[in-house]
Amino acid sequence: MKLEQLKMHYEAGDLKIAVIYRDKFEGDKIPGWVTKFIKHNGVCLTLELEQGRDGIRCKRTFKSLNDAFAACKRVGFTEVDVKS
């Protein structure tokens, strides 16, 4: 889900908690940090971005924990859980 959509969910009171977790190394993929937003009904949403001409969606992986936290802050959270 895009940042703007997550921000709307936060402002509507739909999001319960933000979690940042370490993304595991898979093949040629660079490891990093991923954000997950959990709604009150238990549904998990992930910050995604669109890449390429085909508009293929993939989860947004951050190189640093600070960058991942900054994205959570832009959504509206001032506190997050961090899982390594």
N, C-alpha and C positions, 0 to 999 in steps of 0.2 A: 504494500500500500504506500502511496506517496505521502510525503511529509505533510502536505496541506490537508489531506484527508484525515491523517492521524490527529492533526491539530483540531480539526472539527469534532472528531470523536471525543477528544479530551475536553474541549469547551462544552460539549453536551453532557459531560459527566459519565460517558460510557467506559472510559479506561480506568482500571483499578490500580495497576502497577506497571512499572517499566523495568525490564531486566536486560542487562548487558551480559553476553556470554562469549566465551572464547570459541571461535569457529575452528574446527579441526582441519588440518592439512589433508587435502584430497588430491592426489595426482599432481598436476602442475599448478593447482590453485594456491595462492599465497594465503597463509593463515592470518587471521585478524579477529576483530570484534564485531559481533552482530547484535542488533537491538531487537527485543521482543516486547510487545505491549499486550497485556492481558486485560480483557474486558471483564466486567462484573459477572457475566454469564459463563466465564471460563474460556471463551474463544481467544486464541492467540493471533495477534497480527504482527507482521514483520515489515520493517521499513524496506521498501523495494525501490529499484530504479529500472528504467527502461534503457536497453542498450541496443545499438545497431539499427539498421533500417527496418528490420522486421518487428521492432518494438518488443523484443523478447524480455520478459520480466525476470529479474533475479534479485535475491536478497542483497541488500547493501552491506558490504563488508568494510569496516573501518580499519585503518592501519594502527591507530592508537586508541587507547581507552578514553583519552581526553576528547577525541573527535566523536566517539560514540556517545559520550555523556553530553557533548554540545548538541547533538541531534535530539537527544531526549529533552534537553532544556528548551530547544526550539519548539518541541511539541507542547511543552508546558510543565513538565515534571521538574521538581527541584531535588528530588531524591530518587535513587534507583537502586536496585539490587544488582550486584555484580557476581557472576559465577565464572570460575575459571575452568 
